[in-house]
Amino acid sequence: MKLTDCYLEEDLFPKIFNHAVIYKDKIQNLSQVLSDITDFYKAKGSRPIIYQSMLDDNWFDEIKDELAGRAVKEYFKL
């Protein structure tokens, strides 16, 4: 088994519970992605819980100011 397979399985696990996993290398506009996720979950009457990919270790530390500064920050569990 390759380590990458383990990481991908870890990334897929939260999806079972309707959580979101975001990937640093797949996002061009972080603010828009966070808004889209928030709108999606709010429309379902739920609170989004967002995780970073296991392959993007410490990415949330890099973007913590943007995450903390969002008007909808109460919807995120980081």
For each residue, the residues with C-beta under 8 A, 3 or more apart:
1: 5 6
2: 5 6
3: 6 7
4: 7 8 55
5: 1 2 8 9
6: 1 2 3 9 10
7: 3 4 10 11 53 54 55
8: 4 5 11 12
9: 5 6 12 13
10: 6 7 13 54
11: 7 8 14 21 23 51 53 54 55
12: 8 9 15 16 21
13: 9 10 16
14: 11 17 19 20 21 49 51
15: 12 18 19 20 21
16: 12 13
17: 14
18: 15 46
19: 14 15 48 49 50 51
20: 14 15 37 48 49 50 51
21: 11 12 14 15 50 51 52 53
22: 26 27 33 37 50 51 52 53
23: 11 26 27 52 53 55 56
24: 27 52 53 56 59
25: 56
26: 22 23
27: 22 23 24 30 33
28:
29: 32 33
30: 27 33 34 63 66
31: 34 35 66 70
32: 29 35 36
33: 22 27 29 30 36 37
34: 30 31 37 38 50 67 70 72 76
35: 31 32 38 39 72
36: 32 33 39 40
37: 20 22 33 34 40 41 48 50
38: 34 35 41 42 48 72 75 76
39: 35 36 42 43
40: 36 37 43 44 48
41: 37 38 44 46 47 48 75
42: 38 39 45 46 75
43: 39 40
44: 40 41
45: 42
46: 18 41 42
47: 41 75 77
48: 19 20 37 38 40 41 75 76
49: 14 19 20 76 77
50: 19 20 21 22 34 37 76 77 78
51: 11 14 19 20 21 22
52: 21 22 23 24 56 57 59 60
53: 7 11 21 22 23 24 56 59
54: 7 10 11 57
55: 4 7 11 23
56: 23 24 25 52 53 59
57: 52 54
58: 61 62
59: 24 52 53 56 62 63
60: 52 63 64 67 78
61: 58 64
62: 58 59
63: 30 59 60 66 67
64: 60 61 67 68 78
65: 68 69
66: 30 31 63 69 70
67: 34 60 63 64 70 73 76 78
68: 64 65 73
69: 65 66 73
70: 31 34 66 67 73 76
71:
72: 34 35 38 75 76
73: 67 68 69 70 76
74:
75: 38 41 42 47 48 72
76: 34 38 48 49 50 67 70 72 73
77: 47 49 50
78: 50 60 64 67
